[in-house]
Amino acid sequence: MQSKILVSACLMGQAVRYDGRAKPLLHPVIETWQAEGRLVTICPEMSAGMKVPRPPAEIANAATGEEVLAGTARVVELTGADVTEEFLQAAENAVALARQAGCRYALLIDGSPSCGSAFIYDGTFSGRKQAGHGVTAAALKADGVEVFSDHQIEELIDRIAQ
């Protein structure tokens, strides 16, 4: 049986990002995996009831998704609103879907406070990046799912081929 892959909905062309846009990942293997029925699509924020469009959000104080999961950091919108609970629910939903569908891998959009797997923003809304995981990426990794960013698709292809 071929391994299932949890994938960010925005990478599949769905207009679910905070700004109401998609960020489709154009790679021939996406079409192949889709035809094989291997892709399981989710927008964690939408699954938690967040609207599109919505204000941008970042993990405050240069913290990481792991710290949000541990209860020592918060996710805030540019407006100042605390959306930590929504991001925790989003992560819980993604983990539950990955378990239910049998996903061993995840392909997530980088930079997102949910899905970032190589980098996230530092919480200042200034565009500064830092190494780290978003809340959903951290939760999936903690649950044993191997997480790859959209920039790591070749590494995911190689990993699946092993």
C-alpha positions in Angstrom: 0.0 0.0 0.0 1.3 3.4 -0.9 1.8 5.9 1.9 -0.7 8.8 2.2 0.5 12.4 2.3 -1.3 15.1 4.2 -1.0 18.3 2.2 -1.8 22.0 2.8 -4.9 22.9 0.9 -3.3 26.1 -0.4 -0.7 24.1 -2.1 -3.4 22.2 -4.0 -4.8 25.5 -5.4 -7.5 26.2 -2.8 -7.9 29.9 -2.0 -7.7 29.3 1.8 -4.7 31.4 2.9 -5.2 34.3 5.3 -5.2 36.7 2.3 -7.8 34.7 0.4 -5.3 33.3 -2.1 -3.9 30.0 -3.0 -0.2 29.1 -3.4 -0.3 26.1 -5.8 2.7 23.8 -5.8 3.3 23.1 -9.5 5.2 19.8 -9.7 4.4 16.8 -11.9 4.5 14.4 -8.9 1.5 16.2 -7.3 -0.7 15.2 -10.2 0.7 11.6 -10.0 0.0 11.4 -6.3 -3.4 12.9 -6.7 -4.3 10.3 -9.4 -3.1 7.6 -7.1 -5.3 8.8 -4.3 -2.4 9.5 -2.0 -3.1 13.1 -1.1 -5.2 14.1 1.9 -5.9 17.8 1.8 -6.4 20.1 4.8 -6.2 23.8 5.7 -5.7 23.5 9.5 -7.0 27.1 10.1 -10.2 26.5 8.0 -10.8 23.2 9.8 -10.8 25.2 13.1 -13.4 27.6 11.8 -11.2 30.5 10.8 -12.5 32.6 8.0 -11.0 33.6 4.7 -9.7 36.2 4.4 -8.5 36.8 8.0 -5.8 39.0 9.5 -2.2 37.7 9.3 -1.1 35.8 12.4 2.3 35.0 13.8 3.7 33.2 16.8 4.6 36.0 19.3 8.0 36.7 20.7 10.1 34.7 18.3 8.6 31.5 19.8 7.9 28.2 17.9 5.0 25.9 17.4 6.4 23.5 20.0 6.2 26.3 22.6 2.6 27.0 21.6 1.8 23.3 22.1 3.6 23.4 25.5 1.4 26.4 26.5 4.4 28.8 26.8 3.7 30.9 23.7 0.8 32.5 21.9 -0.4 33.0 18.3 -1.6 36.6 17.7 -3.1 38.4 14.7 -1.7 41.7 13.4 -4.8 43.2 15.1 -3.6 42.0 18.5 -6.2 39.3 18.8 -5.1 36.1 20.5 -5.9 33.1 18.2 -3.9 30.5 20.1 -6.9 28.3 20.8 -7.9 28.3 17.1 -4.3 27.3 16.1 -4.3 24.5 18.7 -7.6 23.2 17.5 -6.3 23.4 13.9 -3.2 21.3 14.9 -5.4 18.8 16.7 -7.7 18.5 13.6 -4.7 17.9 11.3 -3.2 15.2 13.6 -6.6 13.5 13.8 -7.0 13.6 10.0 -3.5 12.3 9.5 -4.2 9.4 11.9 -7.6 8.6 10.3 -6.2 8.6 6.8 -2.9 6.8 7.6 -0.7 9.7 6.5 3.0 9.0 7.2 4.1 12.2 5.5 3.0 15.8 5.4 3.7 18.4 2.7 3.1 21.8 4.2 3.4 25.5 3.1 6.4 27.1 4.7 6.3 30.3 6.7 2.8 29.7 8.1 2.2 29.9 11.9 0.4 26.5 11.4 2.2 24.8 8.6 5.7 26.2 8.6 8.2 23.4 8.8 11.5 25.0 7.9 10.8 28.6 8.8 8.2 30.8 10.5 8.0 34.5 11.0 9.3 36.0 14.3 6.1 37.5 15.6 6.9 41.1 14.8 5.0 41.3 11.5 8.1 42.8 10.0 8.8 39.9 7.5 11.7 38.6 9.5 12.0 34.8 9.2 13.4 32.4 11.7 14.0 28.6 11.7 11.2 26.8 13.4 7.9 24.9 13.1 4.4 26.2 13.0 1.8 24.7 15.5 0.4 22.1 13.1 3.8 21.1 11.8 5.1 20.7 15.4 2.0 18.6 16.4 2.3 16.3 13.3 6.1 15.8 14.0 5.3 15.0 17.6 2.8 12.4 16.4 5.4 10.7 14.2 4.5 12.2 10.8 7.4 13.2 8.7 6.9 16.8 7.7 8.3 18.5 4.6 7.9 22.0 3.3 6.8 22.9 -0.2 10.5 23.7 -0.9 11.5 20.1 0.1 9.3 18.2 -2.4 12.4 16.6 -3.9 13.4 15.3 -0.5 9.9 14.0 0.1 10.0 12.2 -3.3 13.3 10.6 -2.3 12.1 9.6 1.2 8.9 8.0 -0.2 11.0 6.0 -2.7 13.1 4.4 0.0 
